[in-house]
Structures are given as C-alpha cells and as structure tokens.
Amino acid sequence: MGTPQRYIAHFDLDSFFVSVEVLLNPALKGKPVIVGGSAERGVVSTCSYEARKFGVKSAMPMKTALQRCPQAIVVQGAYANYAQYSAMVTDIIANRAPLFEKASIDEFYIDLTGMDKYDDPFQWTIRLRDEIIQITGLPISFGLAGNKMVAKIATDMAKPNGYIQVPPGKEKEFLAPLLVSRISGVGEHTLQILESMGVHTIQQLSQTPRSLLIHRLGKMGESLHEKAQGIHTSPVQPFHEAKSVSSEHTFEENITDTEALITELVRLTEKVAYSLRQDGQLAGCIAVKIRYPDFETHSRQTTITPSCRDDEFIPAAIQLFQDLYATGTPVRLLGVKLSEFTREPIQPSLFEDAAKKQHLYQAIDDVKNKFGKTALQKARTVKKKNNDT
C-alpha cells in the first residue's frame, strides 16, 4: 500500500490588522491605511493594499512611508481587537478541520490528507474559506498543495483574497519560475550568497549541485536543495496554545560570583530570545528564577513592550536578577522565562533603528541556523559548555 497523497491547506488573513480596522471603521475601506507607530519614531506594522501601491511596506520607518504616501491614514491599532478576531477564525477552523496548526495570529495550516476518499479537498477548502468570510467579514487567502512550504507560497501568490491549488506532483514545476526569496528562511544574507552564485530562481537553485550548496551554506544549503525540488516534510503540528518559553541551568558547583551569574543569565536570555524568533513570536513578560542550595526557589517577573530581541530582554533580566538575588548567597540554579505571547508575526518596535535591528537579528539567526545555536554569542557568554535543563 503506497503513501497517501498529502493535502495541506495554508490560510492567511489578508492585511489582517488593517482588515480588522476597516471592519471597526468602514470609512477606512478603500483608503491607504497604515497600522503602526507615530510619524516621528514609528515603523509600519502593516498597511492596506492601497498604501502598498505607493511603495509602503511592513518594517518601513513611518517617516519614509508618509513621504511615499502623504495621504495615508495612520492607525495606532489595538492588539486586543486583533486577538478577538483571530480567535473567531480559530474557532471556525477548529470546528471543521480534522487537524490544524495555528502558525501565528493570522496564519493557519490544515492537514487534509485522506479527505480525498470522501470529498474533494479543494472544494472543502473553498467552503471553509467562504464560511470564514461570511462569519467574520475578513478577507482571507489560501493555497492548497502537497506540503506546507508550497501551500504557503501558493497563498502568497493568491493574495489578495484569493486561492490557488497546486495539483499533486506539480510542486517543482510550480516553484521553478519563482525567485529564491519566495522560500521561507532565505533571508537577506542567504539571498546575497545565492545571487553571488548566479542563483536567482528556484529552478536555478534546483539545478545547483547539492554539494556546492552545502559548501556555501552548510545545513541550510542541504535544506534549500530539497525545497527547490518541491520537497518539504514538515508536519502540521496540532494546535495548542503556547504559554511560555524558558531555559534553566543547574550549576555543577554552587555559584556566588555575581558577574558569573549575570554572564549565565545573559546566555540563557539569548537562548530563549532565539527560540522565540524561530517561532515568529513576541513576548510581553520576562521572568528570572533563582534556586539556592537548600532548594528554596525565588522568581520575579516584569511586563515589557512585546519584543523578540536580546537587547530588549537582557536589561530587564539583569534588573530582575539584581532585585531578586541575595548577594553572596550560593546559587544552584538560574532560569529565564518569556511569556504573554502575542502570537503575531515578528513586528518591529516603534524605534527609528527598528529596521536595522531586524536585519541584524535576521543575519545572526541565519548564522545560528547554519552553524548551530552557539555559533554567535555575546563576548561575556563565551565560556565552557554547560548542561541546560
């Protein structure tokens, strides 16, 4: 008995934040709308298609966006409203789909493998889309294909408010003419390397020797070679509400050196921030835990502006540690936890250097993805390898 044909649907709510704002204020419909921070120090979170026609895009400094589109209507936005509508869509999908994954606040994968014995997966997906639009009033696009990667790319091509099916066995043919930047994980640094090799399209990538890609890009090169063939085996993960991400270290010997403890705290914070970025999450709360030799454990937390960046978490973590630690007391265990996830795609903060930071962290994560999580560390954290729990 052969392996059953996989059917994976990817749903993405179009310009989600803007779409919600239009529902709440119909006067915004058809107008160039930007959701983001102030004109002086903000960046674009998302924008309407009317604003995109003027060259406005996500992560762009608001000042630049307004120079390109002076007539744009800027809305600060309220996350609570977006979370409410996201929950509505989640409930509809949960009531219909056999297995689904919520990838972010506005993005879903559904595994329909085996449905073709009873129903046409494409028609079923169209009906689900129609139901979402009817109940919520939100525009939503989808792609249906044999794996998550191709389905997501198909969705991007179907926007705005459309849908595309990639027939079984046609994945490689579908991808061939597209730019390599369409593949998830190809950041600016990786793209520069590929272009320096004369690789611009996915077809060219598929024809590049696997050994050469591995030589230039490490493990990512091997992954890209597979993806260029239309192969992607990542499963749809059953939806569950992630509550936190944490990392702890139990010392082989109890530590009293404050500087050594802070060094370890910084390392742990870098680790959880990296994990957060890989999941496309922002965290609005950070906590520090200290356990003493008698197993007495103390923790303290603080709320912060939702972020995914080391340099915004580390000062808060150090301050919590300094407030919590009884100086000179031996420490058995140290831990850092991030929580209060927004589950939205990574968004830049409202500072002028946000775009530069975003590129910096993308480059850092590209290196970590290629050479391992410890390939880049802050100078103070470079020390002997230890065991995390």
CORCORUR-V217059 format. One record per backbone hydrogen bond with DSSP energy under -0.5 kcal/mol. CO is the residue of the C=O (numbers start at 0). NH is the residue of the N-H. If there is no record, write none. Layout:
[[CO | NH] [CO | NH]]
//
This chain:
[[4 | 113] [6 | 111] [7 | 144] [8 | 109] [9 | 142] [10 | 107] [11 | 140] [12 | 15] [14 | 18] [15 | 19] [16 | 20] [17 | 21] [18 | 22] [19 | 23] [20 | 24] [24 | 27] [25 | 28] [27 | 30] [30 | 32] [31 | 72] [32 | 47] [33 | 35] [33 | 74] [34 | 44] [34 | 45] [37 | 41] [41 | 61] [42 | 36] [43 | 58] [45 | 34] [47 | 50] [47 | 51] [48 | 52] [50 | 53] [50 | 55] [51 | 54] [56 | 59] [59 | 43] [60 | 64] [61 | 65] [62 | 66] [63 | 67] [64 | 68] [68 | 71] [71 | 73] [72 | 33] [74 | 35] [77 | 80] [77 | 81] [78 | 82] [79 | 83] [80 | 84] [81 | 85] [82 | 86] [83 | 87] [84 | 88] [85 | 89] [86 | 90] [87 | 91] [88 | 92] [89 | 93] [90 | 94] [91 | 95] [92 | 95] [92 | 96] [98 | 110] [99 | 238] [100 | 102] [100 | 108] [103 | 106] [105 | 12] [106 | 102] [106 | 103] [107 | 10] [108 | 100] [109 | 8] [109 | 111] [111 | 114] [113 | 116] [114 | 117] [114 | 118] [118 | 120] [119 | 123] [120 | 124] [121 | 125] [122 | 126] [123 | 127] [124 | 128] [125 | 129] [126 | 130] [127 | 131] [128 | 132] [129 | 133] [130 | 134] [131 | 135] [131 | 136] [132 | 136] [138 | 13] [140 | 11] [141 | 163] [142 | 9] [143 | 165] [144 | 7] [146 | 150] [147 | 151] [148 | 152] [149 | 153] [150 | 154] [151 | 155] [152 | 156] [153 | 157] [154 | 158] [161 | 141] [163 | 143] [164 | 166] [166 | 169] [169 | 173] [170 | 174] [171 | 175] [174 | 177] [175 | 202] [177 | 201] [178 | 181] [179 | 182] [182 | 185] [184 | 186] [186 | 190] [187 | 191] [188 | 192] [189 | 193] [190 | 194] [191 | 195] [192 | 196] [193 | 196] [193 | 198] [194 | 197] [197 | 199] [199 | 179] [200 | 204] [201 | 205] [202 | 206] [203 | 207] [204 | 207] [208 | 212] [209 | 213] [210 | 214] [211 | 215] [212 | 216] [213 | 217] [216 | 219] [217 | 220] [217 | 221] [218 | 222] [219 | 223] [220 | 224] [221 | 225] [222 | 226] [223 | 227] [224 | 228] [225 | 228] [225 | 230] [226 | 229] [234 | 236] [239 | 241] [242 | 339] [244 | 337] [246 | 335] [247 | 388] [248 | 250] [248 | 333] [254 | 330] [255 | 257] [256 | 260] [257 | 261] [258 | 262] [259 | 263] [260 | 264] [261 | 265] [262 | 266] [263 | 267] [264 | 268] [265 | 269] [266 | 270] [267 | 271] [268 | 272] [269 | 273] [270 | 274] [271 | 275] [272 | 276] [273 | 277] [274 | 278] [275 | 280] [276 | 279] [281 | 341] [282 | 306] [283 | 303] [284 | 338] [285 | 301] [286 | 336] [287 | 299] [288 | 334] [289 | 297] [290 | 331] [290 | 332] [291 | 294] [295 | 291] [297 | 289] [299 | 287] [301 | 285] [306 | 282] [308 | 311] [308 | 312] [309 | 312] [309 | 313] [312 | 316] [313 | 317] [314 | 318] [315 | 319] [316 | 320] [317 | 321] [318 | 322] [319 | 323] [320 | 324] [324 | 326] [325 | 328] [329 | 292] [330 | 254] [331 | 250] [332 | 290] [333 | 248] [334 | 288] [335 | 246] [336 | 286] [337 | 244] [338 | 283] [338 | 284] [339 | 283] [342 | 104] [350 | 353] [352 | 356] [353 | 357] [354 | 358] [355 | 359] [356 | 360] [357 | 361] [358 | 362] [359 | 363] [360 | 364] [361 | 365] [362 | 366] [363 | 367] [364 | 368] [365 | 369] [366 | 370] [367 | 371] [369 | 218] [371 | 374] [377 | 380] [377 | 381] [378 | 381] [380 | 382] [385 | 387] [386 | 249]]
//
